[in-house]
Amino acid sequence: MKKLMFVLIASACCMAFTMNASAQQADQATTDAVIAMVKAQWAAEIKDPTSVAEQSKDMSDDYTEFNGQYATRLDGKAMNSRMAEASGKDSGKTIGAEMANPKVQVYNGNVAILTYNYAGLTQDKEGKTEAARAKSTRVFVKKGDKWTLVHANFGADPLPKQ
């Protein structure tokens, strides 16, 4: 009887360890996927600032966004695309984009929240560069087997006071 109890307890522990390792692998795959989606969006913007369709290909139609340029929430992929098209015609362009301190939290295998600090570099038509910084949150939902961006919040990240 003691041997049977030992075998059952050992089996339960092994199963729990295996399930936890499997969940961690799935979470890592999700982390890799959502970070890659963001970096692909940045790469598309750097390559061609007017490539709005490419930059927004992973956005849900009901996407919402808060950012420092507008006092109100931007509702819908269509509105966001129109704003991106207009800003893509600006004389300045992004020439570098990096993600610092990324963290992805996965819930129920179908919601992922990515938070990070954005560090970018823009260049104006005269060639002058300027650093761009932001505190960023992006929320993804898995629809079918595809991750979709449903909300983003980009906040100012001012330089610390000296």
Residue, then its C-alpha position, 0 to 999 in steps of 0.5 A: m500500500k505504501k509503495l502504491m501511494f508513493v507511486l501515485i504521489a510521484s506520478a502526480c508530481c511528474m505530471a504537474f512538472t510536465m504540465n508546468a513545463s508545457a505551459q512555460q513553453a507555450d508562454q515562451a512561444t507566445t512571448d516570441a510571437v508577439i514581440a516578433m509582430v511588433k518588431a515586424q511592424w517597426a521594420a515595415e515603418i522604417k522600410d517605408p513609412t507609407s506602408v500602412a497596410e503592412q504596418s497594421k496587418d496584425m491589428s483587429d478591426d476594433y483596435t483601440e489606442f491611447n497615445g500622447q499625440y491625441a487627447t482622445r482614444l483612437d477607435g478602430k483600425a480604419m481610423n488608426s490607419r488614416m492617422a498613420e497614413a497622414s503621419g507617414k507623409d511627414s518629412g521625418k522618418t523613423i530610422g531606429a527602433e528598439m524594445a527595452n525591458p519587454k515583459v509578456q503576460v499570458y492569460n488562458g492561452n489566448v490573451a497576451i499583454l506586452t509591456y516595454n520601453y520604446a527607444g527610437l531614433t527619428q531623422d528629419k529632412e535635413g538629416k538631424t536625428e532625435a531620440a524618441r522614448a515611450k512607455s508602451t503596452r500592447v494587448f493581443v488576443k488569439k483569434g483562431d490560431k493567429w495573434t491579433l493586436v486589439h489595444a495599445n497605450f503609448g505614454a510619454d517617457p520623459l528624461p529624468k530630471q538632473 
